[in-house]
């Protein structure tokens, strides 16, 4: 999904949410994630404090976390907006993002 979107929107940032330790491991060139993404998709580390709010046991549900907490994490990195893609989405043509830029 992310690589197909990158084909049409190469200037955008692409992230995959994962636990802190795994995100750090993904930075190595020989890690399967790095080889698959060719440096296009960066790991967005989920720190321990955020992880307590994720999933069962209180806090955000998985659905709500991805829709609300992750955009806040990306805003903290300087992004003005974010688009959440399900893994089964394939981008076949450029998106008209003018509505987001108005």
Backbone as CSV, one residue per row, in Angstrom:
resi,resn,N_x,N_y,N_z,CA_x,CA_y,CA_z,C_x,C_y,C_z
1,UNK,0.824,-1.189,0.000,0.000,0.000,0.000,0.870,1.257,0.000
2,UNK,1.852,1.305,0.886,2.668,2.508,1.004,3.572,2.693,-0.208
3,UNK,4.157,1.622,-0.688,5.033,1.740,-1.853,4.245,2.104,-3.102
4,UNK,3.009,1.646,-3.224,2.209,2.007,-4.389,1.821,3.486,-4.337
5,UNK,1.588,4.033,-3.154,1.296,5.470,-3.020,2.548,6.295,-3.288
6,UNK,3.690,5.806,-2.836,4.952,6.523,-3.033,5.267,6.724,-4.510
7,UNK,4.855,5.798,-5.320,5.099,5.898,-6.762,4.554,7.212,-7.325
8,UNK,3.405,7.675,-6.811,2.767,8.893,-7.306,3.033,10.109,-6.419
9,UNK,3.428,9.879,-5.183,3.634,10.973,-4.226,4.970,10.779,-3.506
10,UNK,6.076,10.899,-4.227,7.381,10.604,-3.634,7.842,11.598,-2.572
11,UNK,7.271,12.790,-2.519,7.703,13.785,-1.536,7.063,13.584,-0.168
12,UNK,6.075,12.717,-0.085,5.383,12.481,1.187,6.243,11.615,2.106
13,UNK,5.928,11.622,3.393,6.589,10.742,4.355,5.752,9.493,4.553
14,UNK,6.394,8.353,4.639,5.695,7.077,4.799,6.222,6.383,6.042
15,UNK,5.303,5.992,6.935,5.678,5.388,8.204,4.867,4.127,8.459
16,UNK,5.484,3.190,9.165,4.805,1.989,9.669,5.010,1.975,11.183
17,UNK,3.927,1.872,11.934,3.974,1.868,13.395,4.475,0.523,13.893
18,UNK,5.446,0.552,14.802,5.959,-0.687,15.399,6.593,-0.396,16.751
19,UNK,6.760,-1.429,17.585,7.369,-1.229,18.904,8.759,-0.600,18.798
20,UNK,9.119,0.162,19.819,10.382,0.912,19.850,11.585,0.058,19.444
21,UNK,11.781,-1.085,20.085,12.943,-1.931,19.794,12.967,-2.422,18.364
22,UNK,11.829,-2.808,17.847,11.754,-3.280,16.463,12.016,-2.137,15.491
23,UNK,11.508,-0.954,15.810,11.733,0.212,14.945,13.214,0.528,14.848
24,UNK,13.917,0.398,15.964,15.363,0.652,15.953,16.090,-0.401,15.111
25,UNK,15.659,-1.662,15.208,16.277,-2.731,14.427,16.042,-2.525,12.931
26,UNK,14.905,-1.955,12.569,14.565,-1.750,11.156,15.474,-0.744,10.475
27,UNK,16.191,0.040,11.222,17.092,1.031,10.623,18.320,0.381,9.978
28,UNK,18.607,-0.866,10.362,19.754,-1.567,9.776,19.424,-1.966,8.338
29,UNK,20.372,-1.771,7.445,20.154,-2.040,6.021,19.816,-3.502,5.745
30,UNK,20.341,-4.418,6.569,20.105,-5.846,6.317,18.785,-6.347,6.906
31,UNK,18.062,-5.501,7.633,16.771,-5.911,8.214,15.748,-6.090,7.081
32,UNK,14.905,-7.145,7.136,13.922,-7.378,6.062,13.025,-6.168,5.777
33,UNK,12.639,-5.422,6.812,11.801,-4.232,6.607,12.531,-3.205,5.740
34,UNK,13.805,-2.981,6.038,14.591,-2.014,5.264,14.760,-2.476,3.825
35,UNK,15.009,-3.764,3.641,15.173,-4.282,2.280,13.864,-4.177,1.503
36,UNK,12.735,-4.480,2.155,11.431,-4.405,1.492,11.087,-2.975,1.125
37,UNK,11.289,-2.044,2.041,10.828,-0.678,1.815,11.831,0.175,1.046
38,UNK,13.065,-0.332,0.878,14.098,0.397,0.132,14.294,1.817,0.667
39,UNK,14.095,1.992,1.970,14.276,3.301,2.595,13.124,4.258,2.419
40,UNK,12.073,3.843,1.729,10.912,4.699,1.488,10.043,4.787,2.736
41,UNK,9.786,3.650,3.377,8.932,3.592,4.562,9.832,3.585,5.790
42,UNK,9.560,4.497,6.705,10.332,4.577,7.940,9.509,4.012,9.082
43,UNK,10.188,3.415,10.020,9.521,2.868,11.198,9.138,4.020,12.127
44,UNK,7.888,4.038,12.561,7.408,5.009,13.541,7.391,4.291,14.882
45,UNK,8.362,4.594,15.755,8.466,3.840,17.005,7.323,4.134,17.965
46,UNK,6.783,3.075,18.525,5.743,3.169,19.546,6.439,3.023,20.895
47,UNK,6.599,4.150,21.607,7.308,4.100,22.880,6.466,3.417,23.950
48,UNK,7.096,3.055,25.041,6.432,2.297,26.106,5.239,3.048,26.675
49,UNK,5.349,4.371,26.818,4.236,5.155,27.374,3.020,5.096,26.461
50,UNK,3.241,5.206,25.153,2.130,5.124,24.202,1.573,3.713,24.126
51,UNK,2.445,2.722,24.271,2.016,1.328,24.177,1.001,0.987,25.262
52,UNK,1.086,1.622,26.433,0.122,1.344,27.500,-1.268,1.831,27.135
53,UNK,-1.364,2.749,26.175,-2.659,3.270,25.734,-3.204,2.492,24.538
54,UNK,-2.443,1.515,24.072,-2.761,0.810,22.835,-3.296,-0.582,23.127
55,UNK,-4.415,-0.933,22.527,-4.945,-2.284,22.665,-5.849,-2.455,23.857
56,UNK,-5.984,-3.687,24.313,-6.898,-3.997,25.411,-6.325,-3.533,26.740
57,UNK,-7.176,-3.455,27.731,-6.729,-3.058,29.056,-6.879,-1.574,29.317
58,UNK,-7.742,-0.905,28.584,-7.942,0.519,28.807,-7.251,1.343,27.758
59,UNK,-7.505,2.611,27.771,-6.898,3.495,26.785,-7.578,3.360,25.442
60,UNK,-6.816,3.598,24.395,-7.346,3.526,23.038,-7.566,2.082,22.592
61,UNK,-8.628,1.862,21.820,-8.738,0.591,21.110,-7.736,0.649,19.959
62,UNK,-7.427,-0.483,19.342,-6.480,-0.472,18.220,-6.967,0.456,17.103
63,UNK,-8.241,0.394,16.790,-8.799,1.224,15.718,-8.660,2.705,16.071
64,UNK,-9.049,3.057,17.275,-9.007,4.454,17.702,-7.582,4.958,17.797
65,UNK,-6.655,4.126,18.271,-5.263,4.537,18.388,-4.712,4.947,17.023
66,UNK,-4.939,4.115,16.011,-4.425,4.427,14.677,-5.076,5.666,14.089
67,UNK,-6.331,5.898,14.404,-7.047,7.036,13.819,-6.795,8.347,14.558
68,UNK,-6.423,8.290,15.829,-6.275,9.512,16.623,-4.864,9.736,17.155
69,UNK,-4.274,8.745,17.773,-2.959,8.930,18.390,-1.841,9.009,17.352
70,UNK,-1.899,8.188,16.322,-0.829,8.206,15.314,-0.773,9.552,14.581
71,UNK,-1.901,10.142,14.155,-1.793,11.479,13.553,-1.165,12.514,14.502
72,UNK,-1.423,12.394,15.798,-0.786,13.297,16.763,0.727,13.058,16.799
73,UNK,1.145,11.803,16.701,2.566,11.483,16.674,3.228,12.079,15.427
74,UNK,2.528,12.018,14.296,3.073,12.566,13.059,3.067,14.096,13.088
75,UNK,2.065,14.693,13.698,2.037,16.159,13.839,3.232,16.629,14.662
76,UNK,3.594,15.851,15.673,4.765,16.192,16.485,6.046,16.135,15.658
77,UNK,6.031,15.396,14.549,7.190,15.319,13.654,7.137,16.405,12.579
78,UNK,6.113,17.270,12.642,6.037,18.401,11.723,5.094,18.246,10.552
79,UNK,4.336,17.150,10.483,3.407,16.958,9.380,2.109,17.719,9.640
80,UNK,1.576,18.353,8.597,0.321,19.100,8.720,-0.905,18.199,8.672
81,UNK,-0.817,17.091,7.979,-1.922,16.138,7.901,-1.361,14.753,7.641
82,UNK,-2.201,13.737,7.842,-1.784,12.366,7.579,-2.942,11.602,6.951
83,UNK,-2.594,10.565,6.221,-3.577,9.681,5.594,-3.239,8.274,6.047
84,UNK,-4.199,7.592,6.641,-3.996,6.227,7.117,-4.418,5.267,6.013
85,UNK,-3.505,4.400,5.596,-3.814,3.417,4.556,-3.923,2.028,5.157
86,UNK,-4.981,1.327,4.818,-5.068,-0.084,5.171,-4.069,-0.846,4.306
87,UNK,-3.560,-1.973,4.798,-2.538,-2.713,4.046,-2.993,-3.236,2.693
88,UNK,-4.298,-3.341,2.471,-4.768,-3.899,1.203,-5.107,-2.821,0.167
89,UNK,-4.740,-1.572,0.422,-4.997,-0.480,-0.514,-3.845,-0.388,-1.507
90,UNK,-4.181,-0.316,-2.784,-3.171,-0.135,-3.822,-3.512,1.148,-4.574
91,UNK,-2.547,2.018,-4.706,-2.739,3.292,-5.401,-2.449,3.093,-6.879
92,UNK,-3.454,3.338,-7.716,-3.315,3.120,-9.156,-3.126,4.409,-9.937
93,UNK,-3.387,5.552,-9.294,-3.178,6.854,-9.936,-2.954,7.895,-8.840
94,UNK,-2.427,9.059,-9.199,-2.182,10.087,-8.176,-3.478,10.519,-7.492
95,UNK,-3.352,10.855,-6.220,-4.496,11.366,-5.470,-4.600,12.861,-5.680
96,UNK,-5.812,13.362,-5.699,-6.043,14.800,-5.757,-6.091,15.292,-4.306
97,UNK,-4.989,15.848,-3.851,-4.870,16.276,-2.454,-5.194,17.752,-2.257
98,UNK,-5.712,18.407,-3.288,-6.004,19.839,-3.164,-6.964,20.146,-2.021
99,UNK,-7.905,19.275,-1.746,-8.865,19.511,-0.672,-8.157,19.583,0.685
100,UNK,-7.067,18.850,0.842,-6.318,18.882,2.092,-5.457,20.140,2.211
101,UNK,-5.143,20.737,1.102,-4.248,21.887,1.100,-4.983,23.224,1.156
102,UNK,-6.306,23.183,1.093,-7.111,24.434,1.115,-7.247,24.968,2.515
